[in-house]
Amino acid sequence: MKVIEVNGLVKNYGDFQAVGGIDLAIQAGEIFALLGPNGAGKTTTVEILAGFRDRSAGSVSVLGFDPATKGDAGRAWRNRIGIVLQSASDAGSFKVRELVKHFSTFYANPRDVDQVIQAVGLTAKRDSLVLDLSGGQRRRLDVALGIIGSPELLFLDEPTTGFDPEARRAFWSLIRDLKSGGTTILLTTHYLDEAEALADRVAVISAGKIIEVSTPALLGGRSTAKATVQWQGTDGVQSEESNNPTAVVTKLAAQFNGEIPDLTITRPSLEDIYLKMIGGHHE
């Protein structure tokens, strides 16, 4: 079942086109990642799908509903989604647990407040004022507010910005648990390892257009890309690209009469493929 279906989505700001006619379909229970450089249209797309921004053209269905709809129907729809946008929480006079508890009252079927606080790694800060949290801790609080309502669909826009490596991996575990519970997740991230670790499928977006949709393993022909065989030769480090690295290694083994000095065999990483697709421009 399609949880999100987008056809010909366009968003213009005057003469500037931020989103240029994208088509997208995301299935129930999927973790789907949007990858692209800054200004590619990722956040604008997510904000339109979440009902925070009007579109200029195209059709959008999210949980069978047009997110541009206002009124009681729109409020009922919002009860079914969770949102973590790039802007940090700004409720400094609240304590952490107070704020999460307050947000839980907006939803028909909220998760346990203390379990959510524990899941995002803020148990030690549960009685601290929001204004006393670090940037990374505030980001964790944003995530807590996004998942407190037990959403069917969760929008995560750069959710682990400011997390240390341990906190990022704890968050990945939380996301996998949400998926196991049936939550569909749309993720944007600057971290290619995060997309590879979490996403069932990824879409690369550049200049407001989707270049390709695939699995992380198959994106950009990654699975069939040439391998690079590298070794220490008599004149220094040498390398060779090949569709058949086994044959190269066999040849080298004969040349070196057995063990090949400093042998490595690598295929392009997801980041290598991604940078090639967007023209080499990093985030």
VMD Tcl script that draws the C-alpha trace (Angstrom):
set ca {
  {0.00 0.00 0.00}
  {1.29 3.46 -0.90}
  {1.53 5.73 2.13}
  {2.88 8.65 0.09}
  {2.12 9.25 -3.59}
  {3.41 12.35 -5.38}
  {2.92 13.24 -9.03}
  {4.42 16.28 -10.75}
  {5.16 18.17 -7.52}
  {6.31 21.73 -8.16}
  {7.19 24.53 -5.75}
  {8.10 27.98 -7.07}
  {9.31 31.03 -5.18}
  {8.87 33.78 -7.69}
  {11.16 32.94 -10.61}
  {13.05 30.31 -8.60}
  {11.86 26.71 -8.83}
  {12.79 24.83 -5.65}
  {11.02 21.59 -6.65}
  {10.75 20.85 -10.35}
  {8.06 18.27 -10.99}
  {9.00 15.23 -8.92}
  {7.19 11.89 -8.77}
  {7.48 9.72 -5.69}
  {5.80 6.65 -4.17}
  {6.60 5.33 -0.69}
  {5.20 2.05 0.55}
  {3.77 1.27 4.00}
  {6.41 0.14 6.49}
  {9.29 1.47 4.40}
  {12.21 3.61 5.51}
  {12.78 5.92 2.56}
  {15.70 8.38 2.45}
  {15.93 11.58 0.42}
  {19.56 12.43 -0.38}
  {20.79 15.64 -1.97}
  {23.04 18.66 -1.48}
  {21.91 21.79 0.34}
  {19.31 23.63 -1.70}
  {18.33 20.53 -3.67}
  {14.70 20.68 -2.53}
  {14.70 17.99 0.18}
  {13.35 20.10 3.03}
  {10.83 21.90 0.81}
  {9.49 18.53 -0.35}
  {9.19 17.23 3.21}
  {7.46 20.42 4.38}
  {4.89 20.11 1.56}
  {4.23 16.46 2.36}
  {3.84 17.31 6.05}
  {1.37 20.10 5.32}
  {3.61 22.97 6.38}
  {4.05 24.48 2.92}
  {1.71 24.90 -0.05}
  {2.69 23.47 -3.41}
  {2.60 25.35 -6.70}
  {1.45 22.40 -8.82}
  {1.08 18.63 -8.78}
  {-0.85 16.12 -6.70}
  {0.07 14.82 -3.26}
  {-1.50 12.02 -1.22}
  {-0.21 11.25 2.29}
  {-2.01 8.46 4.14}
  {-4.73 8.87 1.51}
  {-5.12 12.56 2.33}
  {-4.15 15.84 0.69}
  {-1.90 17.57 3.27}
  {-3.01 20.98 1.98}
  {-6.50 20.37 3.43}
  {-7.39 22.59 6.38}
  {-9.95 22.36 9.18}
  {-11.05 19.39 11.29}
  {-10.07 16.86 8.62}
  {-6.55 18.30 8.54}
  {-6.25 18.12 12.31}
  {-7.40 14.49 12.34}
  {-4.80 13.69 9.69}
  {-2.03 15.39 11.71}
  {-2.85 13.08 14.62}
  {-1.52 10.22 12.45}
  {1.87 11.73 11.56}
  {5.02 12.74 13.40}
  {7.40 15.46 12.26}
  {11.01 16.34 13.08}
  {12.02 19.35 11.00}
  {15.38 21.12 10.99}
  {14.32 23.91 13.35}
  {15.13 23.17 16.98}
  {12.54 23.21 19.78}
  {12.06 26.66 21.26}
  {10.26 26.21 24.56}
  {13.04 27.15 26.95}
  {10.84 27.77 29.97}
  {9.64 24.15 30.00}
  {11.47 21.26 31.57}
  {12.17 18.36 29.21}
  {9.61 15.96 30.70}
  {7.01 18.73 30.99}
  {7.33 19.56 27.31}
  {7.15 15.94 26.13}
  {4.16 15.36 28.42}
  {2.50 18.51 27.06}
  {2.94 17.36 23.47}
  {1.58 13.92 24.32}
  {-1.82 15.50 25.10}
  {-2.17 16.53 21.44}
  {-2.47 12.90 20.31}
  {-5.10 10.20 20.64}
  {-2.63 7.36 21.27}
  {0.62 8.75 22.70}
  {3.62 6.66 23.68}
  {4.79 6.51 27.28}
  {6.53 9.80 28.08}
  {9.42 8.34 30.08}
  {10.04 5.59 27.52}
  {10.31 8.20 24.76}
  {12.71 10.32 26.82}
  {14.84 7.24 27.46}
  {14.73 6.26 23.79}
  {16.28 9.58 22.71}
  {18.89 9.52 25.45}
  {17.58 12.35 27.63}
  {16.74 10.52 30.86}
  {19.51 12.36 32.72}
  {18.08 15.67 31.48}
  {14.39 14.92 32.05}
  {14.09 17.61 34.78}
  {16.35 20.18 33.05}
  {15.06 23.33 31.40}
  {15.04 23.19 27.61}
  {17.09 26.41 27.48}
  {19.87 24.64 29.40}
  {20.23 21.84 26.85}
  {23.09 21.70 24.36}
  {22.37 21.87 20.63}
  {22.59 18.09 20.27}
  {20.34 17.55 23.29}
  {17.76 19.93 21.84}
  {17.83 17.92 18.65}
  {17.11 14.77 20.63}
  {14.19 16.58 22.23}
  {12.87 17.45 18.76}
  {12.93 13.74 17.94}
  {11.08 12.91 21.15}
  {8.34 15.37 20.24}
  {8.12 13.83 16.77}
  {7.56 10.27 18.00}
  {5.47 10.84 21.14}
  {2.20 10.51 19.20}
  {2.83 6.93 17.96}
  {2.74 8.13 14.33}
  {1.81 5.92 11.38}
  {4.15 8.06 9.29}
  {7.22 9.86 10.58}
  {9.01 12.70 8.76}
  {12.65 13.09 9.83}
  {14.53 16.04 8.34}
  {18.23 15.76 9.25}
  {17.29 14.15 12.59}
  {20.77 13.29 13.91}
  {22.47 16.64 13.29}
  {24.46 17.38 16.44}
  {24.43 13.79 17.71}
  {27.70 12.16 18.74}
  {28.44 8.73 17.17}
  {27.04 6.79 20.14}
  {23.82 8.82 20.16}
  {23.43 8.40 16.39}
  {23.63 4.63 16.64}
  {21.17 4.59 19.55}
  {18.83 6.65 17.41}
  {19.24 4.22 14.50}
  {18.12 1.44 16.85}
  {15.05 3.49 17.76}
  {14.20 4.02 14.09}
  {14.51 0.29 13.40}
  {12.19 -0.39 16.34}
  {9.64 2.07 14.95}
  {9.83 0.37 11.56}
  {9.36 -3.03 13.22}
  {6.22 -1.63 14.82}
  {4.83 -0.67 11.42}
  {5.79 3.01 11.20}
  {6.63 4.33 7.74}
  {9.56 6.76 7.80}
  {10.67 9.45 5.35}
  {14.19 10.53 6.20}
  {16.45 13.24 4.85}
  {20.07 13.09 5.92}
  {23.53 14.41 5.11}
  {25.06 11.21 6.48}
  {25.48 8.61 3.75}
  {26.26 5.89 6.29}
  {22.95 6.69 7.97}
  {21.04 6.22 4.73}
  {22.88 2.98 4.04}
  {22.25 1.66 7.55}
  {18.54 2.53 7.70}
  {16.93 3.00 4.30}
  {15.11 0.35 2.30}
  {15.25 2.73 -0.67}
  {16.81 6.10 -1.39}
  {16.08 8.89 -3.83}
  {18.78 11.30 -4.96}
  {17.43 14.80 -5.55}
  {19.41 17.61 -7.15}
  {18.24 21.04 -8.33}
  {14.67 20.15 -7.45}
  {14.53 16.97 -9.54}
  {14.86 13.33 -8.59}
  {17.78 11.70 -10.41}
  {17.21 8.10 -9.35}
  {15.29 5.95 -6.87}
  {16.87 2.65 -5.84}
  {18.14 0.61 -2.92}
  {21.43 1.76 -1.35}
  {23.17 -1.33 -2.73}
  {22.01 -0.79 -6.32}
  {22.00 3.01 -6.58}
  {23.84 4.34 -9.62}
  {24.88 0.88 -10.75}
  {26.92 0.46 -7.59}
  {26.62 -3.32 -7.48}
  {28.12 -3.69 -10.95}
  {30.67 -0.88 -10.76}
  {34.30 -1.72 -11.39}
  {36.39 -2.75 -8.40}
  {39.72 -1.09 -7.69}
  {42.58 -3.48 -6.95}
  {45.51 -1.74 -5.23}
  {48.90 -3.12 -4.22}
  {52.47 -2.07 -3.44}
  {54.55 -2.43 -6.57}
  {58.26 -1.97 -7.15}
  {57.67 1.65 -8.17}
  {55.23 2.46 -5.37}
  {51.48 2.05 -4.92}
  {49.77 0.75 -8.07}
  {46.12 0.14 -8.86}
  {43.86 -1.26 -11.55}
  {40.10 -0.99 -12.11}
  {38.43 -4.17 -13.26}
  {35.08 -5.88 -13.68}
  {36.87 -9.09 -12.72}
  {39.10 -8.34 -9.71}
  {39.65 -12.07 -9.13}
  {41.49 -12.29 -12.43}
  {43.66 -9.30 -11.51}
  {44.53 -10.85 -8.15}
  {45.36 -14.18 -9.80}
  {47.70 -12.41 -12.21}
  {49.35 -10.47 -9.39}
  {49.76 -13.59 -7.25}
  {51.68 -15.21 -10.08}
  {53.75 -12.06 -10.56}
  {54.66 -11.85 -6.86}
  {54.99 -15.62 -6.48}
  {52.29 -15.79 -3.81}
  {51.58 -13.01 -1.33}
  {50.71 -9.62 -2.88}
  {52.11 -6.67 -0.87}
  {49.44 -4.41 0.75}
  {46.63 -5.81 -1.39}
  {43.22 -4.10 -1.15}
  {40.08 -4.54 -3.25}
  {37.36 -1.91 -3.03}
  {34.13 -1.06 -4.80}
  {32.58 2.42 -4.85}
  {30.91 3.38 -1.58}
  {27.43 4.89 -1.47}
  {29.12 8.26 -0.97}
  {31.27 7.75 -4.08}
  {28.19 6.97 -6.17}
  {26.18 9.82 -4.63}
  {28.86 12.43 -5.28}
  {29.22 11.26 -8.87}
  {25.45 11.54 -9.36}
  {25.24 15.11 -8.06}
  {28.33 16.24 -9.92}
  {30.87 15.98 -7.13}
  {29.40 18.76 -4.99}
  {29.40 17.75 -1.35}
  {26.92 19.03 1.24}
}
mol new
graphics top color blue
foreach p $ca { graphics top sphere $p radius 0.5 }
foreach p [lrange $ca 0 end-1] q [lrange $ca 1 end] { graphics top cylinder $p $q radius 0.2 }
display resetview
